[in-house]
Amino acid sequence: MSTLSKNIPKIRVGVIGTGHLGAFHARTYAAIAANGGITFDGVCDTKEDLAKGIAATYNTTCYTDFHDMLDKVDAVSIVVPTSLHHKVAKDCLNAGLHVLIEKPITKTLEEADELLRIAKSKKRIIQVGHIERFNPAVRAVEPYLKKPKFIECQRLGSIKQKGRVKDVGVVLDLMIHDIDIILGLVNSKVKNIEAFGLSTVSNHEDMANVRLSFQNNTIADITASRVTKEEVRKLRIFQEDSYILLDYMNREAFLYEKSGKNLDKQKIRIHQKNALEDELRSFIECIQNKKRPVVSGLEGRQALRVALDILDKINTNKVSVLP
């Protein structure tokens, strides 16, 4: 777990959007504040009862208009519907705040580019909430990575799951996590995209299957669904002489290495940590030390660009089975 500096003025933080995920941000900031390094100075939601409840729980100030809190904090987590990311983040950045924007960074590249320009001119940090980068299982396999040849991802769940995003399809809701992880693993430009999507319970794609081909000849197959009862979140990485299996949900990882004609199985040791706490602590540390975030606005934009290209491909092949 990162250690926040206590030798400089405390960062004043707030949360905009106190729904399912925003409530977790509030709880985590409150816990960090209790240990010093920051102060937790407000939560905002247009649903006043919701904001009041969270504020009372964590002994902070309640707002229903985020503009009223802009001069009361130095940094905010923006946990609102994706369609509002650009407007809220733009006003926060122009007010001189550092922002952590839940994924995806915005709905369009033009919106993302404007935020990046403002952040650069204001010398403020944008961090994008690709929380899987802080998953202890992901961090545990990093030392075993060589040159991935083939990557397979499965991220399956239900749209009825509490807190599940409904204003975007499964690509921007779920798959973008794996897009971000894969771009970091492969470190090469995408050469070709094959994609298929299906609408079943919403007006957006609810399942999607994608194949990404990279310039370094790595292939990645990604499947995402929010219409399955079972939850599966697994990543398989095939290399020249080894195979890595990573289970996000159970936070387990295994390394299979070639030994003669056999594969030796080894369980990878994982130091269990709270990924959200690590993510928020990293955000505060970057502000304090003027460091680039693990997932900066630029990485957020790169993941968005690939996701939007995938959606373009899906929309040319999209099948709907809505009643």
C-alpha positions as CSV (number, residue, x, y, z in Angstrom):
1,M,0.0,0.0,0.0
2,S,1.3,3.4,-0.9
3,T,2.2,5.9,1.9
4,L,0.9,9.5,1.6
5,S,3.2,12.3,2.5
6,K,2.2,14.1,5.7
7,N,4.9,16.8,5.4
8,I,2.9,18.9,2.9
9,P,-0.5,20.5,3.2
10,K,-3.3,17.9,3.1
11,I,-5.2,17.4,-0.1
12,R,-8.9,18.3,0.2
13,V,-10.9,15.7,-1.7
14,G,-14.5,15.2,-2.7
15,V,-16.7,12.8,-4.6
16,I,-19.2,13.8,-7.4
17,G,-21.8,11.1,-7.8
18,T,-22.8,9.0,-4.9
19,G,-24.4,6.0,-6.5
20,H,-23.2,2.4,-6.0
21,L,-19.6,3.0,-7.0
22,G,-19.4,6.6,-5.8
23,A,-20.4,5.4,-2.3
24,F,-17.3,3.1,-2.4
25,H,-15.1,6.1,-3.3
26,A,-16.6,8.1,-0.4
27,R,-16.0,5.3,2.1
28,T,-12.5,4.8,0.9
29,Y,-11.6,8.5,1.0
30,A,-13.1,8.7,4.5
31,A,-10.9,5.8,5.7
32,I,-7.8,7.4,4.1
33,A,-8.6,10.7,5.7
34,A,-8.9,9.0,9.1
35,N,-5.2,8.0,8.8
36,G,-4.0,11.4,7.8
37,G,-2.7,12.8,4.5
38,I,-6.0,14.1,3.1
39,T,-9.2,15.6,4.3
40,F,-12.6,14.4,3.0
41,D,-14.5,17.6,2.3
42,G,-17.7,16.8,0.5
43,V,-20.0,14.6,-1.6
44,C,-22.3,15.7,-4.3
45,D,-25.3,14.1,-6.0
46,T,-28.4,15.6,-7.7
47,K,-30.4,13.1,-5.6
48,E,-30.4,15.0,-2.3
49,D,-31.5,12.2,-0.1
50,L,-28.7,10.0,-1.5
51,A,-26.0,12.7,-1.0
52,K,-27.3,13.5,2.5
53,G,-27.1,9.8,3.6
54,I,-23.5,9.4,2.3
55,A,-22.5,12.7,3.9
56,A,-23.9,11.8,7.2
57,T,-22.3,8.4,7.2
58,Y,-18.9,9.8,6.6
59,N,-19.2,13.1,8.4
60,T,-18.7,15.4,5.5
61,T,-20.5,18.1,3.6
62,C,-23.4,17.4,1.3
63,Y,-23.9,19.2,-2.1
64,T,-26.5,18.8,-4.8
65,D,-24.7,21.1,-7.3
66,F,-21.0,20.2,-7.8
67,H,-20.2,23.8,-8.7
68,D,-20.8,24.7,-5.1
69,M,-18.0,22.5,-3.9
70,L,-15.3,23.5,-6.5
71,D,-13.6,26.0,-4.2
72,K,-13.8,23.7,-1.2
73,V,-11.7,20.9,-2.6
74,D,-8.4,20.3,-4.4
75,A,-9.3,17.0,-6.1
76,V,-12.4,15.0,-6.9
77,S,-13.5,11.6,-8.0
78,I,-16.1,11.9,-10.8
79,V,-18.4,9.0,-10.5
80,V,-21.4,10.0,-12.7
81,P,-22.9,8.5,-15.8
82,T,-20.5,8.4,-18.8
83,S,-22.5,11.0,-20.7
84,L,-21.7,13.5,-18.0
85,H,-18.0,12.8,-17.6
86,H,-16.9,15.6,-20.1
87,K,-19.0,18.4,-18.7
88,V,-18.3,17.7,-15.0
89,A,-14.6,17.1,-15.6
90,K,-14.2,20.2,-17.8
91,D,-15.7,22.4,-15.1
92,C,-13.6,20.8,-12.4
93,L,-10.4,21.2,-14.4
94,N,-11.2,24.8,-15.3
95,A,-11.7,25.5,-11.6
96,G,-8.1,24.2,-10.9
97,L,-9.0,20.7,-9.5
98,H,-7.3,17.4,-10.1
99,V,-9.7,14.8,-11.3
100,L,-10.1,11.0,-11.2
101,I,-12.7,10.1,-13.8
102,E,-14.3,6.7,-13.7
103,K,-13.8,4.7,-16.9
104,P,-14.3,5.4,-19.7
105,I,-12.7,8.9,-19.7
106,T,-15.5,10.3,-22.0
107,K,-17.9,9.1,-24.6
108,T,-15.9,10.7,-27.6
109,L,-12.3,11.3,-28.5
110,E,-13.1,15.0,-29.1
111,E,-14.3,15.3,-25.5
112,A,-11.2,13.4,-24.2
113,D,-8.9,15.7,-26.2
114,E,-10.5,18.8,-24.8
115,L,-10.0,17.5,-21.2
116,L,-6.4,16.7,-21.9
117,R,-5.8,20.2,-23.3
118,I,-7.3,21.8,-20.3
119,A,-5.4,19.6,-17.8
120,K,-2.1,20.5,-19.6
121,S,-2.8,24.2,-19.6
122,K,-3.9,24.2,-15.9
123,K,-1.1,21.8,-14.9
124,R,-3.6,19.4,-13.3
125,I,-3.8,15.6,-13.2
126,I,-6.3,13.4,-14.9
127,Q,-6.4,9.9,-13.7
128,V,-8.8,7.4,-15.3
129,G,-10.5,4.8,-13.1
130,H,-9.3,1.6,-14.8
131,I,-9.2,-0.1,-11.5
132,E,-7.9,-3.5,-12.8
133,R,-4.5,-1.9,-13.1
134,F,-4.5,-2.0,-9.3
135,N,-5.8,-5.5,-9.0
136,P,-3.2,-7.3,-6.9
137,A,-3.5,-10.4,-9.2
138,V,-2.6,-8.2,-12.2
139,R,0.4,-6.8,-10.4
140,A,1.5,-10.2,-9.3
141,V,1.8,-11.6,-12.8
142,E,3.9,-8.7,-14.1
143,P,7.3,-10.2,-13.2
144,Y,6.4,-13.4,-15.3
145,L,5.5,-11.5,-18.5
146,K,7.8,-11.9,-21.4
147,K,6.5,-11.5,-24.9
148,P,2.8,-12.4,-25.0
149,K,1.8,-14.2,-28.3
150,F,-1.9,-14.8,-27.6
151,I,-4.2,-13.3,-25.0
152,E,-7.7,-14.4,-24.1
153,C,-10.0,-12.4,-21.9
154,Q,-13.5,-13.3,-20.5
155,R,-15.5,-10.8,-18.5
156,L,-19.1,-12.0,-18.0
157,G,-21.8,-10.7,-15.7
158,S,-25.4,-9.5,-15.5
159,I,-26.8,-6.1,-16.3
160,K,-29.1,-6.7,-13.2
161,Q,-26.0,-6.7,-11.0
162,K,-26.2,-3.8,-8.5
163,G,-24.4,-0.7,-9.8
164,R,-24.1,-2.0,-13.4
165,V,-23.8,0.8,-15.9
166,K,-26.8,1.1,-18.3
167,D,-26.1,4.3,-20.3
168,V,-23.5,2.6,-22.4
169,G,-23.0,-0.9,-23.9
170,V,-20.9,-3.7,-22.7
171,V,-17.8,-2.5,-24.6
172,L,-17.6,0.8,-22.7
173,D,-19.0,-0.7,-19.5
174,L,-16.9,-3.9,-19.1
175,M,-14.7,-4.7,-22.0
176,I,-12.8,-1.4,-21.7
177,H,-11.1,-2.8,-18.6
178,D,-9.5,-5.6,-20.6
179,I,-8.7,-3.3,-23.5
180,D,-6.7,-1.1,-21.2
181,I,-4.9,-4.1,-19.6
182,I,-4.1,-5.6,-23.0
183,L,-2.7,-2.4,-24.4
184,G,-0.4,-2.2,-21.4
185,L,0.7,-5.8,-21.8
186,V,1.3,-5.8,-25.6
187,N,2.8,-2.3,-25.9
188,S,2.1,-2.3,-29.7
189,K,-0.3,-0.5,-32.0
190,V,-3.5,-2.3,-33.0
191,K,-3.3,-3.4,-36.7
192,N,-6.8,-4.9,-37.2
193,I,-10.1,-5.3,-35.4
194,E,-12.7,-8.0,-35.9
195,A,-15.8,-7.6,-33.7
196,F,-19.4,-8.8,-33.3
197,G,-22.0,-7.6,-30.8
198,L,-25.5,-8.5,-29.8
199,S,-28.3,-6.6,-28.1
200,T,-30.6,-8.6,-25.9
201,V,-31.9,-6.6,-22.9
202,S,-31.0,-3.0,-23.7
203,N,-30.6,-0.6,-26.7
204,H,-26.8,-1.1,-26.6
205,E,-24.7,-4.2,-27.3
206,D,-25.0,-6.5,-24.3
207,M,-22.4,-9.0,-25.4
208,A,-19.4,-8.6,-27.7
209,N,-16.6,-10.8,-29.0
210,V,-13.5,-9.1,-30.4
211,R,-10.2,-10.1,-31.9
212,L,-7.4,-7.5,-31.9
213,S,-4.3,-8.0,-34.1
214,F,-1.3,-6.0,-33.1
215,Q,1.6,-4.8,-35.3
216,N,4.0,-7.0,-33.3
217,N,1.8,-10.0,-34.3
218,T,0.2,-10.6,-30.9
219,I,-3.4,-11.6,-31.0
220,A,-6.0,-10.9,-28.3
221,D,-9.5,-12.4,-28.1
222,I,-11.9,-10.6,-25.8
223,T,-15.4,-11.6,-24.8
224,A,-17.6,-9.5,-22.6
225,S,-21.2,-10.0,-21.6
226,R,-23.7,-8.6,-19.1
227,V,-26.4,-11.1,-19.9
228,T,-25.0,-14.1,-18.2
229,K,-26.0,-15.3,-14.7
230,E,-22.5,-16.5,-13.8
231,E,-19.7,-14.1,-13.2
232,V,-16.4,-14.8,-14.9
233,R,-13.4,-12.5,-15.1
234,K,-10.4,-14.4,-16.4
235,L,-7.3,-13.5,-18.4
236,R,-5.1,-16.0,-20.1
237,I,-1.7,-15.1,-21.5
238,F,0.2,-17.5,-23.8
239,Q,3.9,-17.0,-24.3
240,E,6.7,-18.9,-26.0
241,D,7.4,-21.3,-23.2
242,S,4.8,-20.4,-20.6
243,Y,1.1,-19.8,-20.0
244,I,-0.4,-17.5,-17.3
245,L,-3.9,-17.9,-16.0
246,L,-5.3,-14.9,-14.0
247,D,-8.6,-15.0,-12.2
248,Y,-9.7,-11.4,-11.4
249,M,-12.6,-12.4,-9.2
250,N,-10.9,-14.9,-7.0
251,R,-7.6,-13.0,-7.2
252,E,-5.7,-16.1,-8.1
253,A,-3.0,-16.6,-10.7
254,F,-1.1,-19.6,-12.0
255,L,2.0,-20.0,-14.1
256,Y,2.4,-23.0,-16.4
257,E,6.0,-23.4,-17.6
258,K,7.3,-25.8,-20.3
259,S,9.4,-28.6,-18.8
260,G,10.4,-31.1,-21.4
261,K,7.1,-32.4,-22.8
262,N,5.1,-31.3,-19.8
263,L,3.9,-28.1,-18.2
264,D,4.9,-27.4,-14.6
265,K,2.2,-25.6,-12.6
266,Q,3.1,-22.9,-10.1
267,K,0.7,-20.8,-8.0
268,I,1.7,-17.1,-8.2
269,R,1.8,-15.5,-4.8
270,I,-0.6,-12.5,-4.5
271,H,-0.4,-9.9,-1.8
272,Q,-4.1,-9.3,-1.2
273,K,-4.9,-5.6,-1.2
274,N,-7.9,-3.3,-1.7
275,A,-7.6,-2.2,-5.3
276,L,-9.8,0.9,-4.9
277,E,-7.8,2.1,-1.9
278,D,-4.6,1.6,-3.8
279,E,-6.1,3.5,-6.8
280,L,-7.2,6.4,-4.7
281,R,-4.0,6.5,-2.7
282,S,-2.0,6.5,-6.0
283,F,-4.1,9.4,-7.2
284,I,-3.4,11.5,-4.1
285,E,0.3,10.6,-4.2
286,C,0.5,11.7,-7.8
287,I,-1.0,15.1,-6.9
288,Q,1.4,15.5,-3.9
289,N,4.5,14.5,-5.8
290,K,3.5,15.9,-9.3
291,K,3.8,12.4,-10.8
292,R,2.2,10.9,-13.8
293,P,-0.7,8.5,-12.9
294,V,-0.5,4.8,-13.6
295,V,-3.5,5.4,-15.9
296,S,-3.3,9.0,-17.0
297,G,-5.7,10.8,-19.3
298,L,-3.6,9.7,-22.3
299,E,-3.9,6.0,-21.4
300,G,-7.6,6.5,-20.9
301,R,-7.9,8.1,-24.3
302,Q,-6.0,5.2,-25.9
303,A,-8.3,2.7,-24.4
304,L,-11.3,4.7,-25.5
305,R,-10.1,5.0,-29.1
306,V,-9.8,1.2,-29.4
307,A,-13.2,0.8,-27.7
308,L,-14.8,3.2,-30.2
309,D,-13.2,1.5,-33.1
310,I,-14.6,-1.8,-31.8
311,L,-18.0,-0.2,-31.6
312,D,-17.8,0.9,-35.2
313,K,-17.0,-2.6,-36.3
314,I,-19.9,-4.0,-34.1
315,N,-22.4,-1.5,-35.5
316,T,-21.7,-2.8,-39.0
317,N,-22.5,-6.4,-37.9
318,K,-24.9,-5.7,-35.0
319,V,-27.7,-8.2,-34.4
320,S,-30.7,-7.3,-32.1
321,V,-32.9,-9.9,-30.4
322,L,-34.8,-7.4,-28.4
323,P,-38.5,-8.3,-28.0
